[in-house]
Amino acid sequence: MMTSAALAVGGGKEMPVSGLLYREDIEEVRRRLTTWWNNGDIGRPAMQITVKRGELRKCDLSPMPEPEGWLTHYSTSNFEYRVNSQARSFLDHDRLAEHVPDTSADLAPNCLALYLGCRGVEMPGTVWCEPCIDRPEEAVFEYDADNFYWDFTLRLTRGLLDLGQGRFLVSFPDLIEGLDTLAAMYGAERLLLELIDRPDWIRACLRQITDRYFHYYDILYDMIRDEVGGSSFWAWAPGRMTKLQCDFSAMISSEMFGEFMVPVLREMTERVSYSMYHWDGPGAIKHLDHLLGLPKLDMIQWTPGAGQPPPDHERWWPLYHRIIAAGKKVYCTSCAGEESLKAMRTEFGPGLRHFLIAMSAESPRQADNILEIARG
């Protein structure tokens, strides 16, 4: 049982917490995930199971009506609503197995580009970063403490930390790095030309983007790390965690990816404790050998892309075998149900223990059954 002090809103981060209101067994979850990340055996794959509750949890935070013209969960148009809606987002479901209750001050699928000068254009369900570099010689990558989006991130993070004290954790926003950030700031089509015309300029930009990334990352980590030093993006890890990506890579050759992006990824994986790579779409498959050659990259999360079979489909199993054989983990963000999990259990055998698998269950009983299948 948690004390009232441990549940106090706005009590600060220094207070040790033995459990969370939305995950009372959080210490056990942390122990299992620490074992799993460090290549120990928890007897099954790590699992993120979501179960819809029959009734809402009781909460002392009253709901707010959605503001008129609200387009996206990334929106910066109403600070109070953002804090309120995110703090109440845990009331209608439970997170089981290794699923940690967390939320973030996410402003776009490329927050770093916003911090470095892009304007966020809100659209239904997303935010597009409007390019901010007109000419290569005018490119600037400076830390701006007064940037609107950075200030909003800090305020929202603090607000979520206050309301989440003893209830839930706060994770990193989707910063993004490397060529994806430069493409957001300069424009993807123009960047493709500069890879050929100005390769030295590209390298200089990537150097500065990486430096700025860790400036923001370090500030955020010091704010959101939990009492054991853990942090999360999509998954909790017992240290400095990051998700890396290069969706832009679908448009370039394996040679260009190796020349421009691999050095960035190598450095970034070496500067954190745990890392995963968001590997997106058939056009990026050609880069797998480069990813497997990164010694410090821990896990790969495959996103098949529009019109493709889902991540648990047998079409992708040969890719997963290659990832596991290279000593890395696989994050399968969607498993359709128990039969699909059984098929993966049969296909991968003991190798399934290197997976992190996300699933939904209709009830706690079904969640228990899913875990039994996962144990094999």
Sequence and secondary structure as in RCSB ss.txt:
>XXXX:A:sequence
MMTSAALAVGGGKEMPVSGLLYREDIEEVRRRLTTWWNNGDIGRPAMQITVKRGELRKCDLSPMPEPEGWLTHYS
TSNFEYRVNSQARSFLDHDRLAEHVPDTSADLAPNCLALYLGCRGVEMPGTVWCEPCIDRPEEAVFEYDADNFYW
DFTLRLTRGLLDLGQGRFLVSFPDLIEGLDTLAAMYGAERLLLELIDRPDWIRACLRQITDRYFHYYDILYDMIR
DEVGGSSFWAWAPGRMTKLQCDFSAMISSEMFGEFMVPVLREMTERVSYSMYHWDGPGAIKHLDHLLGLPKLDMI
QWTPGAGQPPPDHERWWPLYHRIIAAGKKVYCTSCAGEESLKAMRTEFGPGLRHFLIAMSAESPRQADNILEIAR
G
>XXXX:A:secstr
   TTTT TT  S S  S BTTBTTHHHHHHHHHHHHTT   SS EEEEEEE SS    SS      TT   TT 
 S HHHHHHHHHTTTTTEEEEET   EEE   STTHHHHHTT EEEEETTEEEEE   SSGGG      TT HHH
HHHHHHHHHHHHHHTTT EEE      HHHHHHHHH HHHHHHHHHH HHHHHHHHHHHHHHHHHHHHHHHHHH 
 TTS EESSSEESS EEEEE GGGGGS HHHIIIIIHHHHHHHHHTSSEEEEEEESGGGGGGHHHHHT TT  EE
EEE  TTS  TTSGGGHHHHHHHHHTT EEEE     HHHHHHHHHHHGGGGGGEEEEEEESSHHHHHHHHHHHH
 
